[in-house]
């Protein structure tokens, strides 16, 4: 049955009963020293059987002192230990009386120890500072606080050898014990009677002549305090050494950080980092080189050398069969070798044994340079003396700190390089914008002006001859179609470049797609005379896999482009053949104007016009070939142009994935559905 927890603090009850008391602040380390001294005082006595009451906040704190209370139980049968249970602490009377109180009892925030004998009495009653309690409660129950955090816990309360105060504290604690273990009432009553606990005059019932006449040796008490003072001094010295090591690390990191801020050149940054790390860790050789997980080798460009050590600068450093490098990549953390002559990773690898022997490496450290999980490089430290290097934890921390700085620097330099590329792209975009304004201004203004003139003439001249009216209507319709095609090309290219197009690949015959594209061309140029168009598509050409509507669009635009630049007495040839890469290669060749060799790479750029945006004899926006490139890239093909030069014709080639096997004329047909972007 669970008892009702008690919310009242023993310290609060004591201060209320004895208002003249003034609490003091104590650290955990001080309370531990006082408690052990009080316990040693009991262990030092030879005749006394005192009353001892100890209260621990949690069972984990009790477990640290359990062995001492077994020894105390040999001195007295009036030993009481209270604690909040966490695992196996329960009410029992095996060695001494154990009292398990509820975890939300006010005792869980207090620290008590009372020792009462016939001729002396001491007590310690403290409550933990609420801020300290909050920090302590954040720790898991099974894990003890770290040494630094635990000793820094603060308490407020009373420590005194005044007998009246000690008797009052004993009375309060015995009352609390009876709440949880009422069966101890007779044993507790014996203690009350023996030591006068609870009587009206608690100040003293002791014979004045015997008050200090005891057989207690106070030397253990003094020795305990001295020991804790020495331990505290040792911890302080250790803390100072840690601070000095941290300051050294921060100075080095700051030096490298300053060098990084002064330059965005990765070569300069790596050289500074190599020099500083090698000097500070007194290495024989320090290397920092770029490397990725899949690299087979690295070129050493940056190193620090001590006098008399052979250089690796400019040499190839093997990685593919380097077991240390593979372990670093696998574990994503640094490794070290104390003695290369005995380390199994080196003695079992012929490649590493050769490196060690050739470059005299005795102790070896490798630290990876990561940024957001991506391996950028490696930091290596070589010690080439006959004496083994004594690795310290600070060496690893320092190498890791430098690796982090180097990683940030390399990414920073990479970002700067990307920024320069972005600036170039922005400049190109600005040129594109200018071309767009020029072309749209010209292409839209001209047909709009024509349409406006035609419509105004039709509206203002009702008696215009029907033949002239028909000419006006045809001109307006022709120019409106020109505007529609311009807008359609803009939308098509925008959707292709932004990835908003859904591809629907299917098995097709190239001949059907060519026929559909030629039908579209003849419809468009029905009133014009075109150059002769010849197709050369083998009947046994394998089936192709592509989106039929978009393939027809590519063919139509390439043939349309050829028609614009080929005279009517010339010829346009459409050929298809399989190549060695399991692709079908389609060629649209003409005998027209041709392309200068230095322009073959840029004819597929947006808004490209050989004659300039506003000085051209052929219509168009300069978007057709850019659209073709986006479509062909979409199904994984390639597109390119060839030409022998001016007035020697041109050839446009593109590839389509093919399906193995001989075509069956009934196996596939291009769907007649209309694509959103196909011409009507």
C-alpha positions in Angstrom: 0.0 0.0 0.0 1.4 3.4 -1.0 1.7 5.9 1.8 0.9 9.5 1.4 4.1 11.5 0.6 5.1 14.2 3.0 5.7 17.6 1.5 7.1 19.2 4.6 10.9 19.8 4.6 12.9 18.6 7.6 15.0 21.7 7.3 11.9 23.9 7.3 10.6 22.2 10.4 14.0 22.7 12.1 14.2 26.4 11.3 10.6 26.9 12.5 11.3 25.1 15.8 14.7 26.8 16.3 14.4 30.3 14.6 17.9 31.4 15.8 19.6 29.1 13.3 21.0 30.6 10.1 21.4 28.3 7.1 24.7 28.3 5.2 25.5 27.4 1.5 27.5 24.2 1.0 28.8 22.5 -2.2 28.3 18.7 -2.6 32.1 18.1 -2.2 32.1 19.9 1.2 29.1 17.9 2.4 30.7 14.7 1.4 33.8 15.6 3.4 31.8 16.5 6.4 29.6 13.3 6.2 32.7 11.1 5.9 34.3 12.8 8.9 31.2 12.4 11.0 31.1 8.7 10.0 34.8 8.3 10.8 34.2 9.8 14.2 31.8 6.9 14.9 34.2 4.3 13.5 37.0 5.7 15.7 35.0 5.2 19.0 35.7 2.0 20.8 32.9 2.1 23.5 30.1 4.2 22.2 27.1 2.8 20.4 25.6 6.1 19.0 22.4 6.7 17.1 23.1 7.3 13.4 20.4 8.5 11.0 21.3 9.1 7.3 19.0 10.2 4.6 19.9 10.0 0.9 18.1 11.7 -1.9 18.2 8.7 -4.2 19.2 5.1 -4.1 22.2 5.7 -6.4 23.7 8.1 -3.8 23.1 5.5 -1.1 24.8 2.7 -3.1 28.1 4.7 -3.1 28.1 4.7 0.8 26.4 1.3 1.5 29.7 -0.4 2.5 30.5 2.3 5.0 27.1 1.8 6.8 27.8 -1.9 7.0 30.9 -1.0 9.0 28.9 1.5 11.1 26.4 -1.3 11.9 29.2 -3.2 13.7 29.5 -0.2 16.1 25.8 0.2 16.9 22.4 -1.3 16.5 20.8 2.1 16.2 21.6 2.8 12.5 18.8 4.1 10.2 19.2 4.8 6.5 16.5 6.5 4.4 16.5 6.7 0.6 14.1 7.0 -2.4 14.2 3.6 -4.1 15.2 3.3 -7.8 16.0 -0.4 -8.2 16.2 -2.8 -5.2 16.2 -0.5 -2.1 13.3 -1.6 0.1 12.3 -1.5 3.8 14.5 -4.1 5.6 16.5 -4.8 8.8 19.3 -7.0 7.5 22.4 -4.9 8.6 20.7 -1.8 9.7 17.2 -0.3 9.4 16.5 0.7 5.8 13.5 3.0 5.2 12.3 3.6 1.6 10.3 6.8 1.2 8.3 8.0 -1.7 10.2 9.8 -4.5 8.0 12.9 -4.3 8.6 13.1 -0.5 10.4 16.4 0.5 13.2 14.1 1.8 14.2 13.5 -1.9 15.5 17.1 -2.0 17.4 16.9 1.3 20.6 15.5 2.8 20.6 14.5 6.4 23.1 12.9 8.7 22.7 12.8 12.5 25.2 11.2 15.0 24.2 11.3 18.7 26.2 9.6 21.5 26.2 10.1 25.2 29.1 12.6 25.2 28.9 14.2 21.7 26.4 15.0 19.0 26.7 16.3 15.4 24.1 16.9 12.7 24.0 17.9 9.1 20.6 18.8 7.5 20.6 20.5 4.1 18.2 21.1 1.2 19.4 21.1 -2.4 19.2 24.4 -4.3 16.2 24.3 -6.7 18.3 25.1 -9.7 20.6 22.3 -8.9 17.6 20.0 -8.5 16.4 20.8 -11.9 19.7 19.9 -13.5 20.0 16.7 -11.5 16.5 15.6 -12.6 17.4 15.8 -16.2 19.8 12.9 -15.8 18.6 9.3 -16.3 18.0 7.4 -13.1 20.6 4.7 -13.9 23.4 7.2 -14.7 25.3 9.0 -11.9 26.0 12.6 -12.6 29.5 13.4 -13.9 32.1 14.3 -11.3 32.2 18.0 -12.2 28.4 18.5 -12.3 27.9 16.4 -9.2 30.4 18.2 -7.0 29.0 21.6 -8.2 25.6 20.9 -6.8 24.7 23.4 -4.1 22.8 23.0 -0.8 21.7 25.3 2.0 21.3 24.1 5.5 22.9 23.6 9.0 26.0 21.7 10.1 26.6 21.9 13.8 27.9 20.0 16.9 25.4 21.7 19.1 23.6 19.0 21.0 20.2 20.6 21.3 20.0 21.1 17.5 21.2 17.5 16.9 18.5 16.1 19.2 15.8 18.2 17.5 16.9 16.9 14.0 16.9 13.3 15.4 13.4 13.8 16.7 12.1 15.1 13.3 13.8 12.3 11.4 12.6 9.5 13.8 9.0 10.9 13.4 9.4 10.6 9.6 10.8 7.1 9.9 7.7 6.0 11.9 5.4 7.2 9.1 7.0 4.6 6.7 7.9 1.9 9.2 5.6 2.0 12.2 6.8 -1.4 13.3 10.0 0.2 14.5 8.2 2.1 17.3 9.7 0.1 20.1 13.3 0.3 18.8 12.9 4.0 18.2 11.5 4.5 21.7 14.6 2.9 23.2 16.7 5.5 21.3 14.5 8.3 22.5 14.9 7.2 26.1 18.6 6.5 25.9 19.6 9.8 24.4 16.8 12.0 25.8 15.3 12.8 22.4 12.0 14.7 22.6 12.4 15.9 26.2 11.5 19.5 27.0 15.1 20.5 27.9 17.1 19.1 25.0 20.1 21.4 25.6 22.0 19.0 27.8 21.6 16.1 30.2 25.2 15.3 30.2 27.6 15.4 33.1 29.7 18.5 32.6 32.8 16.6 33.8 32.3 13.9 31.1 31.3 16.1 28.2 34.7 16.0 26.6 36.1 13.0 28.4 35.7 10.4 25.6 38.0 7.9 24.1 37.5 9.3 20.5 40.6 10.0 18.4 40.0 13.1 16.4 42.9 12.4 14.0 40.7 10.6 11.4 38.4 13.5 11.3 41.3 15.9 10.6 42.9 13.5 8.2 39.6 13.2 6.2 39.4 16.9 5.8 43.0 17.1 4.7 42.5 14.3 2.2 39.6 16.1 0.7 41.5 19.4 0.5 44.3 17.6 -1.3 41.8 15.9 -3.7 40.3 19.3 -4.4 43.7 20.8 -5.1 44.5 17.9 -7.5 41.2 18.5 -9.3 41.9 22.2 -9.5 45.3 21.5 -11.0 43.8 19.1 -13.5 41.2 21.7 -14.4 44.0 24.3 -15.0 45.8 21.9 -17.3 42.6 21.2 -19.2 42.1 25.0 -19.6 45.6 25.5 -20.8 45.2 22.7 -23.4 41.9 24.2 -24.5 43.5 27.6 -24.8 46.3 26.1 -26.9 43.7 24.5 -29.2 41.7 27.7 -29.5 44.8 29.7 -30.4 45.7 27.3 -33.2 42.1 27.1 -34.5 42.0 30.9 -34.4 45.2 31.2 -36.3 43.9 29.0 -39.1 40.5 30.7 -39.0 42.2 34.0 -39.5 44.2 32.6 -42.5 40.9 31.3 -43.9 39.2 34.7 -43.6 42.2 36.3 -45.4 41.9 34.1 -48.4 39.4 32.2 -50.5 42.2 30.3 -52.2 42.0 26.6 -51.1 45.7 26.0 -51.8 46.8 28.8 -49.5 44.3 27.7 -46.8 45.5 24.1 -46.8 49.2 25.2 -46.7 48.6 27.4 -43.6 46.6 24.6 -41.9 49.3 22.0 -42.7 52.1 24.3 -41.4 50.3 25.3 -38.1 49.2 21.8 -37.2 52.5 20.2 -37.9 54.4 22.7 -35.8 52.0 22.7 -32.9 51.9 18.9 -32.6 55.7 18.6 -33.4 55.1 16.1 -36.2 57.8 14.9 -38.5 55.5 15.3 -41.4 52.0 16.7 -41.7 49.9 16.2 -44.9 46.5 17.6 -45.9 45.2 16.5 -49.3 41.9 16.4 -51.0 40.2 13.0 -51.4 36.8 11.5 -51.9 35.6 8.1 -50.8 36.0 6.5 -54.2 39.4 8.0 -55.1 42.2 5.5 -55.9 45.0 8.0 -55.3 45.7 11.5 -54.2 48.4 14.0 -55.2 50.3 15.5 -52.2 50.4 19.3 -52.7 50.6 20.6 -49.1 52.9 19.3 -46.4 54.9 20.4 -43.3 58.3 18.8 -42.7 60.7 18.7 -39.8 64.4 18.9 -40.6 65.9 15.8 -42.2 62.5 14.3 -43.2 61.9 13.3 -46.8 59.3 15.2 -48.8 56.1 13.8 -50.4 55.2 17.0 -52.2 54.1 16.2 -55.8 54.1 12.5 -55.2 51.1 10.1 -55.7 49.7 8.8 -52.4 47.9 5.5 -52.8 44.3 5.2 -51.4 42.7 2.3 -53.2 44.5 -0.4 -51.3 45.3 1.7 -48.2 43.6 -0.2 -45.3 43.9 2.9 -43.0 42.1 5.1 -45.5 39.4 2.5 -46.0 38.9 2.3 -42.2 38.6 6.0 -41.9 36.0 6.1 -44.7 34.1 3.2 -43.1 34.1 4.5 -39.6 33.8 8.2 -40.5 36.3 9.1 -37.8 40.0 9.4 -37.3 42.4 6.5 -36.5 45.9 6.3 -35.2 48.8 3.8 -35.2 51.2 3.9 -32.2 53.7 1.5 -33.8 53.7 0.8 -37.5 56.1 -2.2 -37.0 53.5 -4.1 -34.9 50.1 -2.8 -36.1 48.3 -5.7 -37.8 46.7 -3.3 -40.3 50.1 -2.5 -41.7 51.9 -5.8 -41.2 49.2 -7.5 -43.3 49.3 -5.0 -46.1 52.3 -5.0 -48.5 51.4 -1.5 -49.8 51.4 0.0 -46.4 54.5 -1.8 -45.4 56.3 -0.3 -48.4 55.0 3.2 -47.5 56.2 2.9 -43.9 59.6 1.6 -44.9 60.1 4.1 -47.7 59.1 7.2 -45.8 60.2 6.1 -42.3 56.8 6.4 -40.6 56.8 5.0 -37.0 53.6 6.5 -35.6 50.7 7.5 -37.8 47.4 9.5 -37.5 44.7 10.0 -40.1 41.8 12.4 -39.6 39.0 12.8 -42.2 37.8 16.2 -43.4 34.1 16.0 -43.6 31.4 18.5 -44.4 27.7 17.5 -44.0 28.7 13.9 -44.3 30.7 14.3 -47.5 34.4 13.4 -47.4 36.5 16.3 -48.7 40.0 15.3 -47.7 42.4 13.7 -45.2 44.8 15.2 -42.5 47.8 12.9 -41.8 50.5 13.2 -39.1 53.7 11.1 -39.4 56.2 10.7 -36.6 59.4 9.2 -38.0 61.6 8.9 -34.9 62.7 5.6 -33.4 60.9 6.5 -30.2 57.2 5.8 -30.4 55.0 8.9 -30.2 52.9 9.1 -27.0 49.5 10.0 -28.4 47.4 12.3 -26.1 43.7 12.9 -26.3 44.4 16.5 -27.0 46.3 15.5 -30.2 43.1 13.9 -31.6 40.9 16.8 -30.5 43.3 19.3 -32.2 43.5 17.3 -35.4 39.7 17.0 -35.5 39.2 20.7 -34.8 41.6 21.6 -37.7 39.8 19.1 -40.0 36.5 20.8 -39.2 38.1 24.2 -40.0 39.6 22.9 -43.2 36.3 21.4 -44.3 34.5 24.7 -43.8 37.3 26.5 -45.7 37.1 24.1 -48.7 33.3 24.5 -48.8 33.7 28.2 -48.5 36.2 28.3 -51.4 33.9 25.9 -53.4 30.9 28.2 -52.7 33.0 31.2 -53.9 33.8 29.4 -57.1 30.2 28.5 -57.5 29.3 32.1 -57.0 31.6 33.1 -59.8 29.9 30.6 -62.0 26.5 31.9 -60.9 27.6 35.4 -61.8 28.5 34.2 -65.3 25.1 32.5 -65.6 23.4 35.7 -64.4 25.3 37.7 -67.1 24.2 35.1 -69.7 20.6 35.4 -68.3 20.8 39.2 -68.6 21.9 38.8 -72.3 19.0 36.3 -72.7 16.6 38.9 -71.2 17.9 41.5 -73.6 17.4 39.1 -76.5 14.0 38.2 -75.3 12.9 41.8 -75.1 14.3 42.5 -78.6 12.8 39.4 -80.2 9.4 39.7 -78.5 9.3 43.4 -79.3 10.0 42.7 -82.9 8.1 39.5 -83.3 5.0 40.8 -81.5 5.0 44.4 -82.6 5.2 43.7 -86.3 2.3 41.2 -86.6 0.2 43.3 -84.2 0.7 46.3 -86.4 -0.3 44.4 -89.5 -3.3 42.9 -87.8 -4.4 46.3 -86.6 -4.1 47.9 -90.0 -6.0 45.1 -91.7 -8.9 45.1 -89.1 -9.1 48.9 -89.2 -9.3 48.9 -93.0 -12.0 46.3 -92.9 -14.0 48.3 -90.4 -13.6 51.7 -92.0 -14.0 50.6 -95.7 -17.3 48.7 -96.0 -17.3 49.1 -99.8 -13.9 47.5 -100.1 -13.8 44.9 -102.9 -14.2 41.4 -101.7 -10.9 40.3 -103.2 -9.1 43.0 -101.1 -11.1 42.0 -98.0 -10.0 38.4 -98.5 -6.3 39.6 -98.7 -6.7 41.6 -95.5 -8.3 38.7 -93.7 -5.6 36.2 -94.9 -2.8 38.6 -93.8 -4.4 39.1 -90.3 -4.8 35.3 -89.8 -1.3 34.6 -91.0 0.2 37.1 -88.5 -2.0 35.9 -85.7 -0.7 32.4 -86.3 2.8 33.8 -86.2 2.1 35.3 -82.8 0.5 32.1 -81.6 3.5 30.1 -82.5 5.9 32.5 -80.8 3.9 32.3 -77.5 3.7 28.5 -77.9 7.5 28.2 -78.3 8.0 30.3 -75.2 5.7 28.2 -73.1 7.1 24.9 -74.5 10.7 25.8 -73.7 9.7 27.1 -70.2 7.9 23.9 -69.4 10.8 21.7 -70.7 13.5 23.6 -68.8 11.5 23.7 -65.5 10.8 19.9 -65.6 7.1 20.3 -65.7 6.7 18.0 -68.7 5.4 14.5 -68.2 7.1 12.0 -70.5 5.1 9.1 -71.9 7.6 6.8 -73.7 6.2 4.1 -76.0 7.3 1.7 -78.7 7.3 3.4 -82.1 8.4 3.1 -85.7 10.6 6.0 -86.9 8.8 6.0 -90.3 5.4 6.8 -88.8 6.8 9.8 -86.8 8.6 11.1 -89.9 5.4 10.9 -91.9 3.4 12.8 -89.3 6.1 15.5 -89.1 6.1 15.9 -92.9 2.4 16.1 -93.0 2.5 19.0 -90.5 5.2 20.8 -92.5 3.3 20.4 -95.8 0.1 21.8 -94.1 2.0 24.8 -92.8 3.7 25.6 -96.1 0.8 24.6 -98.4 0.9 27.9 -100.3 4.7 27.9 -100.6 7.1 26.0 -102.8 9.6 23.9 -100.7 12.8 22.2 -101.4 12.6 18.5 -102.2 12.3 16.3 -99.1 13.6 12.7 -99.3 13.4 10.1 -96.5 15.8 7.2 -96.1 14.4 5.0 -93.3 15.4 1.3 -93.6 12.4 -1.1 -93.2 14.3 -3.3 -90.8 15.2 -0.5 -88.4 14.5 -1.5 -84.8 11.6 0.0 -82.9 12.4 3.1 -80.9 11.3 4.1 -77.4 10.2 7.7 -77.0 7.3 10.0 -76.4 5.6 10.1 -79.9 4.2 13.6 -79.7 7.5 15.1 -78.7 9.5 13.1 -81.3 7.2 14.4 -84.0 7.8 17.9 -82.6 11.6 17.5 -82.9 11.4 16.2 -86.5 9.0 19.0 -87.5 11.2 21.7 -86.0 14.4 20.4 -87.6 12.7 20.0 -91.1 11.1 23.4 -90.6 14.5 24.9 -89.8 16.0 23.2 -92.9 13.2 24.6 -95.1 13.9 28.2 -94.0 17.5 28.0 -95.0 17.4 25.8 -98.1 16.5 27.2 -101.6 13.6 25.7 -103.4 15.9 23.9 -105.8 17.8 22.3 -103.0 17.1 19.0 -101.1 16.4 18.0 -97.5 17.1 14.4 -96.5 15.8 12.5 -93.5 17.8 9.4 -92.6 17.7 6.8 -89.8 20.2 4.2 -88.9 21.3 2.3 -85.8 24.6 3.2 -84.2 27.0 1.2 -81.9 25.5 2.4 -78.7 22.1 0.7 -79.1 20.6 3.9 -80.3 18.9 5.0 -83.5 20.6 8.0 -85.0 18.3 10.3 -87.0 19.9 12.9 -89.4 18.1 15.9 -91.1 20.5 17.1 -93.8 20.0 20.0 -96.2 21.9 21.6 -99.0 21.3 25.2 -97.8 23.2 28.0 -96.2 25.4 25.9 -93.9 26.9 26.9 -90.5 30.4 28.2 -89.7 32.4 25.6 -87.7 32.9 27.9 -84.7 29.1 28.4 -84.4 28.2 24.7 -84.3 28.2 24.5 -80.5 26.0 27.5 -79.9 23.2 27.0 -82.5 21.2 25.2 -79.8 21.3 28.1 -77.4 18.1 30.1 -76.7 17.5 33.0 -79.1 20.4 32.1 -81.3 20.1 33.8 -84.7 22.9 33.7 -87.1 22.0 37.0 -88.6 21.1 38.7 -85.2 17.8 39.1 -83.5 16.6 42.0 -85.7 18.6 41.5 -88.9 17.4 38.3 -90.5 15.8 37.2 -93.7 14.1 34.1 -92.2 11.4 34.3 -89.5 11.5 32.7 -86.1 12.4 33.3 -82.5 15.6 31.3 -82.3 13.9 28.9 -79.8 13.3 25.9 -82.1 16.7 24.2 -81.8 16.8 25.0 -78.0 13.4 23.2 -77.7 14.8 20.2 -79.7 17.8 19.9 -77.4 15.6 19.9 -74.3 13.3 17.2 -75.8 16.1 14.9 -76.9 17.9 15.3 -73.5 14.5 14.4 -71.9 14.5 10.8 -73.3 18.3 10.4 -72.7 19.5 11.1 -76.2 22.1 13.5 -77.7 21.7 16.1 -80.4 24.4 17.9 -82.4 25.0 19.7 -85.7 27.7 19.4 -88.4 28.6 21.5 -91.4 31.5 22.1 -93.7 30.9 25.8 -93.6 29.1 28.6 -95.3 26.8 27.6 -98.2 27.8 24.0 -97.9 24.7 22.7 -96.2 24.2 21.4 -92.6 23.3 18.2 -90.9 21.4 17.9 -87.6 21.8 14.6 -85.8 20.0 13.2 -82.7 19.7 9.8 -81.1 16.7 7.8 -79.7 16.8 4.7 -77.5 15.9 1.7 -79.5 14.1 -1.6 -78.7 16.0 -4.6 -79.9 14.4 -6.6 -82.7 13.1 -6.1 -86.2 10.1 -3.8 -86.6 6.6 -5.2 -87.1 4.5 -2.8 -89.1 1.4 -3.8 -87.1 3.1 -3.7 -83.7 3.0 0.0 -83.0 1.3 3.2 -84.1 1.9 6.7 -83.0 -1.1 7.8 -81.0 -3.2 10.5 -82.6 -3.7 12.4 -79.3 -2.8 16.1 -79.3 -0.1 17.2 -77.0 -0.5 20.4 -75.1 2.6 21.8 -76.9 2.2 20.2 -80.4 1.2 22.4 -83.3 -2.4 22.4 -84.4 
